Amino acid sequence: MIGIMTQNTKDRIADLERQKIDLENQLETLGYANNLVRMHQIEEEIYEIEDTIRKLLP
């Protein structure tokens, strides 16, 4: 059976993708500042976003 995504789900995925891009940009900037604790926090946030997107996809 083919899963159908609602517009709300599509919007949520798009928002999560934008958040992920923002976090990846922050991670790149922090990489140069040697802030390892914050880098790890951002990596965890990115993982959570990716996990949520996988769960939202049919």
mmCIF file of the N, C-alpha and C atoms, coordinates in Angstrom:
data_MODEL
# 
_entry.id   MODEL 
# 
loop_
_atom_site.group_PDB 
_atom_site.id 
_atom_site.type_symbol 
_atom_site.label_atom_id 
_atom_site.label_alt_id 
_atom_site.label_comp_id 
_atom_site.label_asym_id 
_atom_site.label_entity_id 
_atom_site.label_seq_id 
_atom_site.pdbx_PDB_ins_code 
_atom_site.Cartn_x 
_atom_site.Cartn_y 
_atom_site.Cartn_z 
_atom_site.occupancy 
_atom_site.B_iso_or_equiv 
_atom_site.pdbx_formal_charge 
_atom_site.auth_seq_id 
_atom_site.auth_comp_id 
_atom_site.auth_asym_id 
_atom_site.auth_atom_id 
_atom_site.pdbx_PDB_model_num 
ATOM 1   N N  . MET A 1 1  ? 0.836  -1.174 0.000  1.00 0.00 ? 1  MET A N  1 
ATOM 2   C CA . MET A 1 1  ? 0.000  0.000  0.000  1.00 0.00 ? 1  MET A CA 1 
ATOM 3   C C  . MET A 1 1  ? 0.886  1.244  0.000  1.00 0.00 ? 1  MET A C  1 
ATOM 4   N N  . ILE A 1 2  ? 0.522  2.181  -0.806 1.00 0.00 ? 2  ILE A N  1 
ATOM 5   C CA . ILE A 1 2  ? 1.293  3.406  -0.928 1.00 0.00 ? 2  ILE A CA 1 
ATOM 6   C C  . ILE A 1 2  ? 0.886  4.373  0.182  1.00 0.00 ? 2  ILE A C  1 
ATOM 7   N N  . GLY A 1 3  ? 1.874  4.853  0.926  1.00 0.00 ? 3  GLY A N  1 
ATOM 8   C CA . GLY A 1 3  ? 1.597  5.820  1.984  1.00 0.00 ? 3  GLY A CA 1 
ATOM 9   C C  . GLY A 1 3  ? 1.434  7.213  1.398  1.00 0.00 ? 3  GLY A C  1 
ATOM 10  N N  . ILE A 1 4  ? 0.496  7.941  1.917  1.00 0.00 ? 4  ILE A N  1 
ATOM 11  C CA . ILE A 1 4  ? 0.260  9.293  1.454  1.00 0.00 ? 4  ILE A CA 1 
ATOM 12  C C  . ILE A 1 4  ? 0.600  10.246 2.594  1.00 0.00 ? 4  ILE A C  1 
ATOM 13  N N  . MET A 1 5  ? 1.467  11.216 2.275  1.00 0.00 ? 5  MET A N  1 
ATOM 14  C CA . MET A 1 5  ? 1.834  12.196 3.285  1.00 0.00 ? 5  MET A CA 1 
ATOM 15  C C  . MET A 1 5  ? 0.878  13.379 3.219  1.00 0.00 ? 5  MET A C  1 
ATOM 16  N N  . THR A 1 6  ? 0.476  13.833 4.358  1.00 0.00 ? 6  THR A N  1 
ATOM 17  C CA . THR A 1 6  ? -0.365 15.022 4.401  1.00 0.00 ? 6  THR A CA 1 
ATOM 18  C C  . THR A 1 6  ? 0.519  16.251 4.187  1.00 0.00 ? 6  THR A C  1 
ATOM 19  N N  . GLN A 1 7  ? -0.096 17.355 3.872  1.00 0.00 ? 7  GLN A N  1 
ATOM 20  C CA . GLN A 1 7  ? 0.656  18.592 3.685  1.00 0.00 ? 7  GLN A CA 1 
ATOM 21  C C  . GLN A 1 7  ? 1.348  18.982 4.991  1.00 0.00 ? 7  GLN A C  1 
ATOM 22  N N  . ASN A 1 8  ? 0.694  18.702 6.103  1.00 0.00 ? 8  ASN A N  1 
ATOM 23  C CA . ASN A 1 8  ? 1.294  19.007 7.401  1.00 0.00 ? 8  ASN A CA 1 
ATOM 24  C C  . ASN A 1 8  ? 2.595  18.229 7.591  1.00 0.00 ? 8  ASN A C  1 
ATOM 25  N N  . THR A 1 9  ? 2.609  16.962 7.211  1.00 0.00 ? 9  THR A N  1 
ATOM 26  C CA . THR A 1 9  ? 3.812  16.143 7.333  1.00 0.00 ? 9  THR A CA 1 
ATOM 27  C C  . THR A 1 9  ? 4.900  16.671 6.411  1.00 0.00 ? 9  THR A C  1 
ATOM 28  N N  . LYS A 1 10 ? 4.540  17.023 5.189  1.00 0.00 ? 10 LYS A N  1 
ATOM 29  C CA . LYS A 1 10 ? 5.517  17.577 4.248  1.00 0.00 ? 10 LYS A CA 1 
ATOM 30  C C  . LYS A 1 10 ? 6.114  18.871 4.778  1.00 0.00 ? 10 LYS A C  1 
ATOM 31  N N  . ASP A 1 11 ? 5.262  19.719 5.348  1.00 0.00 ? 11 ASP A N  1 
ATOM 32  C CA . ASP A 1 11 ? 5.744  20.977 5.918  1.00 0.00 ? 11 ASP A CA 1 
ATOM 33  C C  . ASP A 1 11 ? 6.671  20.728 7.096  1.00 0.00 ? 11 ASP A C  1 
ATOM 34  N N  . ARG A 1 12 ? 6.332  19.747 7.911  1.00 0.00 ? 12 ARG A N  1 
ATOM 35  C CA . ARG A 1 12 ? 7.162  19.399 9.075  1.00 0.00 ? 12 ARG A CA 1 
ATOM 36  C C  . ARG A 1 12 ? 8.532  18.900 8.630  1.00 0.00 ? 12 ARG A C  1 
ATOM 37  N N  . ILE A 1 13 ? 8.554  18.044 7.602  1.00 0.00 ? 13 ILE A N  1 
ATOM 38  C CA . ILE A 1 13 ? 9.823  17.531 7.087  1.00 0.00 ? 13 ILE A CA 1 
ATOM 39  C C  . ILE A 1 13 ? 10.654 18.677 6.515  1.00 0.00 ? 13 ILE A C  1 
ATOM 40  N N  . ALA A 1 14 ? 10.035 19.574 5.778  1.00 0.00 ? 14 ALA A N  1 
ATOM 41  C CA . ALA A 1 14 ? 10.753 20.720 5.205  1.00 0.00 ? 14 ALA A CA 1 
ATOM 42  C C  . ALA A 1 14 ? 11.341 21.586 6.322  1.00 0.00 ? 14 ALA A C  1 
ATOM 43  N N  . ASP A 1 15 ? 10.569 21.799 7.384  1.00 0.00 ? 15 ASP A N  1 
ATOM 44  C CA . ASP A 1 15 ? 11.057 22.593 8.510  1.00 0.00 ? 15 ASP A CA 1 
ATOM 45  C C  . ASP A 1 15 ? 12.241 21.899 9.185  1.00 0.00 ? 15 ASP A C  1 
ATOM 46  N N  . LEU A 1 16 ? 12.141 20.602 9.362  1.00 0.00 ? 16 LEU A N  1 
ATOM 47  C CA . LEU A 1 16 ? 13.236 19.848 9.973  1.00 0.00 ? 16 LEU A CA 1 
ATOM 48  C C  . LEU A 1 16 ? 14.492 19.905 9.112  1.00 0.00 ? 16 LEU A C  1 
ATOM 49  N N  . GLU A 1 17 ? 14.320 19.828 7.796  1.00 0.00 ? 17 GLU A N  1 
ATOM 50  C CA . GLU A 1 17 ? 15.469 19.918 6.893  1.00 0.00 ? 17 GLU A CA 1 
ATOM 51  C C  . GLU A 1 17 ? 16.144 21.283 7.012  1.00 0.00 ? 17 GLU A C  1 
ATOM 52  N N  . ARG A 1 18 ? 15.341 22.350 7.138  1.00 0.00 ? 18 ARG A N  1 
ATOM 53  C CA . ARG A 1 18 ? 15.915 23.692 7.309  1.00 0.00 ? 18 ARG A CA 1 
ATOM 54  C C  . ARG A 1 18 ? 16.679 23.782 8.625  1.00 0.00 ? 18 ARG A C  1 
ATOM 55  N N  . GLN A 1 19 ? 16.112 23.203 9.689  1.00 0.00 ? 19 GLN A N  1 
ATOM 56  C CA . GLN A 1 19 ? 16.793 23.194 10.987 1.00 0.00 ? 19 GLN A CA 1 
ATOM 57  C C  . GLN A 1 19 ? 18.113 22.438 10.889 1.00 0.00 ? 19 GLN A C  1 
ATOM 58  N N  . LYS A 1 20 ? 18.095 21.329 10.181 1.00 0.00 ? 20 LYS A N  1 
ATOM 59  C CA . LYS A 1 20 ? 19.296 20.510 10.026 1.00 0.00 ? 20 LYS A CA 1 
ATOM 60  C C  . LYS A 1 20 ? 20.382 21.293 9.293  1.00 0.00 ? 20 LYS A C  1 
ATOM 61  N N  . ILE A 1 21 ? 20.021 21.989 8.244  1.00 0.00 ? 21 ILE A N  1 
ATOM 62  C CA . ILE A 1 21 ? 20.991 22.787 7.495  1.00 0.00 ? 21 ILE A CA 1 
ATOM 63  C C  . ILE A 1 21 ? 21.586 23.870 8.380  1.00 0.00 ? 21 ILE A C  1 
ATOM 64  N N  . ASP A 1 22 ? 20.729 24.525 9.169  1.00 0.00 ? 22 ASP A N  1 
ATOM 65  C CA . ASP A 1 22 ? 21.209 25.559 10.081 1.00 0.00 ? 22 ASP A CA 1 
ATOM 66  C C  . ASP A 1 22 ? 22.193 24.979 11.090 1.00 0.00 ? 22 ASP A C  1 
ATOM 67  N N  . LEU A 1 23 ? 21.861 23.825 11.643 1.00 0.00 ? 23 LEU A N  1 
ATOM 68  C CA . LEU A 1 23 ? 22.755 23.185 12.615 1.00 0.00 ? 23 LEU A CA 1 
ATOM 69  C C  . LEU A 1 23 ? 24.068 22.761 11.968 1.00 0.00 ? 23 LEU A C  1 
ATOM 70  N N  . GLU A 1 24 ? 24.011 22.268 10.743 1.00 0.00 ? 24 GLU A N  1 
ATOM 71  C CA . GLU A 1 24 ? 25.239 21.880 10.044 1.00 0.00 ? 24 GLU A CA 1 
ATOM 72  C C  . GLU A 1 24 ? 26.128 23.099 9.807  1.00 0.00 ? 24 GLU A C  1 
ATOM 73  N N  . ASN A 1 25 ? 25.514 24.234 9.496  1.00 0.00 ? 25 ASN A N  1 
ATOM 74  C CA . ASN A 1 25 ? 26.287 25.468 9.328  1.00 0.00 ? 25 ASN A CA 1 
ATOM 75  C C  . ASN A 1 25 ? 26.923 25.890 10.652 1.00 0.00 ? 25 ASN A C  1 
ATOM 76  N N  . GLN A 1 26 ? 26.166 25.783 11.743 1.00 0.00 ? 26 GLN A N  1 
ATOM 77  C CA . GLN A 1 26 ? 26.714 26.104 13.062 1.00 0.00 ? 26 GLN A CA 1 
ATOM 78  C C  . GLN A 1 26 ? 27.862 25.166 13.404 1.00 0.00 ? 26 GLN A C  1 
ATOM 79  N N  . LEU A 1 27 ? 27.704 23.899 13.066 1.00 0.00 ? 27 LEU A N  1 
ATOM 80  C CA . LEU A 1 27 ? 28.730 22.905 13.357 1.00 0.00 ? 27 LEU A CA 1 
ATOM 81  C C  . LEU A 1 27 ? 30.021 23.233 12.609 1.00 0.00 ? 27 LEU A C  1 
ATOM 82  N N  . GLU A 1 28 ? 29.881 23.644 11.360 1.00 0.00 ? 28 GLU A N  1 
ATOM 83  C CA . GLU A 1 28 ? 31.056 24.006 10.565 1.00 0.00 ? 28 GLU A CA 1 
ATOM 84  C C  . GLU A 1 28 ? 31.776 25.200 11.193 1.00 0.00 ? 28 GLU A C  1 
ATOM 85  N N  . THR A 1 29 ? 31.016 26.183 11.627 1.00 0.00 ? 29 THR A N  1 
ATOM 86  C CA . THR A 1 29 ? 31.603 27.368 12.258 1.00 0.00 ? 29 THR A CA 1 
ATOM 87  C C  . THR A 1 29 ? 32.292 27.005 13.564 1.00 0.00 ? 29 THR A C  1 
ATOM 88  N N  . LEU A 1 30 ? 31.651 26.181 14.372 1.00 0.00 ? 30 LEU A N  1 
ATOM 89  C CA . LEU A 1 30 ? 32.231 25.779 15.647 1.00 0.00 ? 30 LEU A CA 1 
ATOM 90  C C  . LEU A 1 30 ? 33.469 24.927 15.471 1.00 0.00 ? 30 LEU A C  1 
ATOM 91  N N  . GLY A 1 31 ? 33.544 24.208 14.362 1.00 0.00 ? 31 GLY A N  1 
ATOM 92  C CA . GLY A 1 31 ? 34.697 23.365 14.113 1.00 0.00 ? 31 GLY A CA 1 
ATOM 93  C C  . GLY A 1 31 ? 35.984 24.154 14.132 1.00 0.00 ? 31 GLY A C  1 
ATOM 94  N N  . TYR A 1 32 ? 35.890 25.392 13.709 1.00 0.00 ? 32 TYR A N  1 
ATOM 95  C CA . TYR A 1 32 ? 37.069 26.234 13.681 1.00 0.00 ? 32 TYR A CA 1 
ATOM 96  C C  . TYR A 1 32 ? 37.359 26.862 15.040 1.00 0.00 ? 32 TYR A C  1 
ATOM 97  N N  . ALA A 1 33 ? 36.371 26.866 15.921 1.00 0.00 ? 33 ALA A N  1 
ATOM 98  C CA . ALA A 1 33 ? 36.535 27.477 17.238 1.00 0.00 ? 33 ALA A CA 1 
ATOM 99  C C  . ALA A 1 33 ? 36.956 26.454 18.289 1.00 0.00 ? 33 ALA A C  1 
ATOM 100 N N  . ASN A 1 34 ? 37.032 25.180 17.933 1.00 0.00 ? 34 ASN A N  1 
ATOM 101 C CA . ASN A 1 34 ? 37.430 24.107 18.847 1.00 0.00 ? 34 ASN A CA 1 
ATOM 102 C C  . ASN A 1 34 ? 36.532 23.999 20.076 1.00 0.00 ? 34 ASN A C  1 
ATOM 103 N N  . ASN A 1 35 ? 35.249 24.170 19.902 1.00 0.00 ? 35 ASN A N  1 
ATOM 104 C CA . ASN A 1 35 ? 34.291 24.043 20.991 1.00 0.00 ? 35 ASN A CA 1 
ATOM 105 C C  . ASN A 1 35 ? 33.670 22.647 20.901 1.00 0.00 ? 35 ASN A C  1 
ATOM 106 N N  . LEU A 1 36 ? 34.358 21.672 21.450 1.00 0.00 ? 36 LEU A N  1 
ATOM 107 C CA . LEU A 1 36 ? 33.976 20.271 21.284 1.00 0.00 ? 36 LEU A CA 1 
ATOM 108 C C  . LEU A 1 36 ? 32.655 19.920 21.962 1.00 0.00 ? 36 LEU A C  1 
ATOM 109 N N  . VAL A 1 37 ? 32.368 20.519 23.098 1.00 0.00 ? 37 VAL A N  1 
ATOM 110 C CA . VAL A 1 37 ? 31.125 20.207 23.817 1.00 0.00 ? 37 VAL A CA 1 
ATOM 111 C C  . VAL A 1 37 ? 29.929 20.648 22.976 1.00 0.00 ? 37 VAL A C  1 
ATOM 112 N N  . ARG A 1 38 ? 29.965 21.866 22.480 1.00 0.00 ? 38 ARG A N  1 
ATOM 113 C CA . ARG A 1 38 ? 28.852 22.374 21.669 1.00 0.00 ? 38 ARG A CA 1 
ATOM 114 C C  . ARG A 1 38 ? 28.764 21.598 20.355 1.00 0.00 ? 38 ARG A C  1 
ATOM 115 N N  . MET A 1 39 ? 29.898 21.226 19.771 1.00 0.00 ? 39 MET A N  1 
ATOM 116 C CA . MET A 1 39 ? 29.884 20.435 18.538 1.00 0.00 ? 39 MET A CA 1 
ATOM 117 C C  . MET A 1 39 ? 29.150 19.118 18.776 1.00 0.00 ? 39 MET A C  1 
ATOM 118 N N  . HIS A 1 40 ? 29.409 18.491 19.898 1.00 0.00 ? 40 HIS A N  1 
ATOM 119 C CA . HIS A 1 40 ? 28.752 17.218 20.212 1.00 0.00 ? 40 HIS A CA 1 
ATOM 120 C C  . HIS A 1 40 ? 27.248 17.418 20.390 1.00 0.00 ? 40 HIS A C  1 
ATOM 121 N N  . GLN A 1 41 ? 26.856 18.499 21.052 1.00 0.00 ? 41 GLN A N  1 
ATOM 122 C CA . GLN A 1 41 ? 25.434 18.790 21.229 1.00 0.00 ? 41 GLN A CA 1 
ATOM 123 C C  . GLN A 1 41 ? 24.740 18.986 19.878 1.00 0.00 ? 41 GLN A C  1 
ATOM 124 N N  . ILE A 1 42 ? 25.385 19.717 18.989 1.00 0.00 ? 42 ILE A N  1 
ATOM 125 C CA . ILE A 1 42 ? 24.807 19.959 17.662 1.00 0.00 ? 42 ILE A CA 1 
ATOM 126 C C  . ILE A 1 42 ? 24.703 18.656 16.887 1.00 0.00 ? 42 ILE A C  1 
ATOM 127 N N  . GLU A 1 43 ? 25.738 17.810 16.960 1.00 0.00 ? 43 GLU A N  1 
ATOM 128 C CA . GLU A 1 43 ? 25.686 16.517 16.278 1.00 0.00 ? 43 GLU A CA 1 
ATOM 129 C C  . GLU A 1 43 ? 24.526 15.674 16.794 1.00 0.00 ? 43 GLU A C  1 
ATOM 130 N N  . GLU A 1 44 ? 24.267 15.713 18.098 1.00 0.00 ? 44 GLU A N  1 
ATOM 131 C CA . GLU A 1 44 ? 23.134 14.983 18.659 1.00 0.00 ? 44 GLU A CA 1 
ATOM 132 C C  . GLU A 1 44 ? 21.807 15.537 18.143 1.00 0.00 ? 44 GLU A C  1 
ATOM 133 N N  . GLU A 1 45 ? 21.713 16.863 18.050 1.00 0.00 ? 45 GLU A N  1 
ATOM 134 C CA . GLU A 1 45 ? 20.499 17.482 17.532 1.00 0.00 ? 45 GLU A CA 1 
ATOM 135 C C  . GLU A 1 45 ? 20.263 17.086 16.074 1.00 0.00 ? 45 GLU A C  1 
ATOM 136 N N  . ILE A 1 46 ? 21.326 17.067 15.283 1.00 0.00 ? 46 ILE A N  1 
ATOM 137 C CA . ILE A 1 46 ? 21.214 16.665 13.887 1.00 0.00 ? 46 ILE A CA 1 
ATOM 138 C C  . ILE A 1 46 ? 20.736 15.225 13.788 1.00 0.00 ? 46 ILE A C  1 
ATOM 139 N N  . TYR A 1 47 ? 21.295 14.342 14.634 1.00 0.00 ? 47 TYR A N  1 
ATOM 140 C CA . TYR A 1 47 ? 20.872 12.947 14.639 1.00 0.00 ? 47 TYR A CA 1 
ATOM 141 C C  . TYR A 1 47 ? 19.385 12.831 14.957 1.00 0.00 ? 47 TYR A C  1 
ATOM 142 N N  . GLU A 1 48 ? 18.923 13.585 15.958 1.00 0.00 ? 48 GLU A N  1 
ATOM 143 C CA . GLU A 1 48 ? 17.511 13.545 16.344 1.00 0.00 ? 48 GLU A CA 1 
ATOM 144 C C  . GLU A 1 48 ? 16.614 14.026 15.202 1.00 0.00 ? 48 GLU A C  1 
ATOM 145 N N  . ILE A 1 49 ? 17.040 15.057 14.509 1.00 0.00 ? 49 ILE A N  1 
ATOM 146 C CA . ILE A 1 49 ? 16.263 15.565 13.374 1.00 0.00 ? 49 ILE A CA 1 
ATOM 147 C C  . ILE A 1 49 ? 16.188 14.506 12.280 1.00 0.00 ? 49 ILE A C  1 
ATOM 148 N N  . GLU A 1 50 ? 17.330 13.896 11.950 1.00 0.00 ? 50 GLU A N  1 
ATOM 149 C CA . GLU A 1 50 ? 17.341 12.854 10.925 1.00 0.00 ? 50 GLU A CA 1 
ATOM 150 C C  . GLU A 1 50 ? 16.452 11.679 11.319 1.00 0.00 ? 50 GLU A C  1 
ATOM 151 N N  . ASP A 1 51 ? 16.493 11.312 12.598 1.00 0.00 ? 51 ASP A N  1 
ATOM 152 C CA . ASP A 1 51 ? 15.659 10.211 13.095 1.00 0.00 ? 51 ASP A CA 1 
ATOM 153 C C  . ASP A 1 51 ? 14.180 10.561 12.974 1.00 0.00 ? 51 ASP A C  1 
ATOM 154 N N  . THR A 1 52 ? 13.815 11.782 13.315 1.00 0.00 ? 52 THR A N  1 
ATOM 155 C CA . THR A 1 52 ? 12.421 12.220 13.203 1.00 0.00 ? 52 THR A CA 1 
ATOM 156 C C  . THR A 1 52 ? 11.958 12.214 11.755 1.00 0.00 ? 52 THR A C  1 
ATOM 157 N N  . ILE A 1 53 ? 12.827 12.666 10.852 1.00 0.00 ? 53 ILE A N  1 
ATOM 158 C CA . ILE A 1 53 ? 12.465 12.666 9.421  1.00 0.00 ? 53 ILE A CA 1 
ATOM 159 C C  . ILE A 1 53 ? 12.230 11.247 8.950  1.00 0.00 ? 53 ILE A C  1 
ATOM 160 N N  . ARG A 1 54 ? 13.113 10.323 9.338  1.00 0.00 ? 54 ARG A N  1 
ATOM 161 C CA . ARG A 1 54 ? 12.925 8.918  8.939  1.00 0.00 ? 54 ARG A CA 1 
ATOM 162 C C  . ARG A 1 54 ? 11.585 8.375  9.436  1.00 0.00 ? 54 ARG A C  1 
ATOM 163 N N  . LYS A 1 55 ? 11.186 8.766  10.630 1.00 0.00 ? 55 LYS A N  1 
ATOM 164 C CA . LYS A 1 55 ? 9.923  8.286  11.187 1.00 0.00 ? 55 LYS A CA 1 
ATOM 165 C C  . LYS A 1 55 ? 8.724  8.908  10.485 1.00 0.00 ? 55 LYS A C  1 
ATOM 166 N N  . LEU A 1 56 ? 8.882  10.121 9.968  1.00 0.00 ? 56 LEU A N  1 
ATOM 167 C CA . LEU A 1 56 ? 7.768  10.783 9.292  1.00 0.00 ? 56 LEU A CA 1 
ATOM 168 C C  . LEU A 1 56 ? 7.572  10.279 7.865  1.00 0.00 ? 56 LEU A C  1 
ATOM 169 N N  . LEU A 1 57 ? 8.629  9.767  7.265  1.00 0.00 ? 57 LEU A N  1 
ATOM 170 C CA . LEU A 1 57 ? 8.531  9.269  5.894  1.00 0.00 ? 57 LEU A CA 1 
ATOM 171 C C  . LEU A 1 57 ? 7.788  7.940  5.869  1.00 0.00 ? 57 LEU A C  1 
ATOM 172 N N  . PRO A 1 58 ? 6.951  7.747  4.838  1.00 0.00 ? 58 PRO A N  1 
ATOM 173 C CA . PRO A 1 58 ? 6.195  6.496  4.754  1.00 0.00 ? 58 PRO A CA 1 
ATOM 174 C C  . PRO A 1 58 ? 7.075  5.307  4.440  1.00 0.00 ? 58 PRO A C  1 
# 
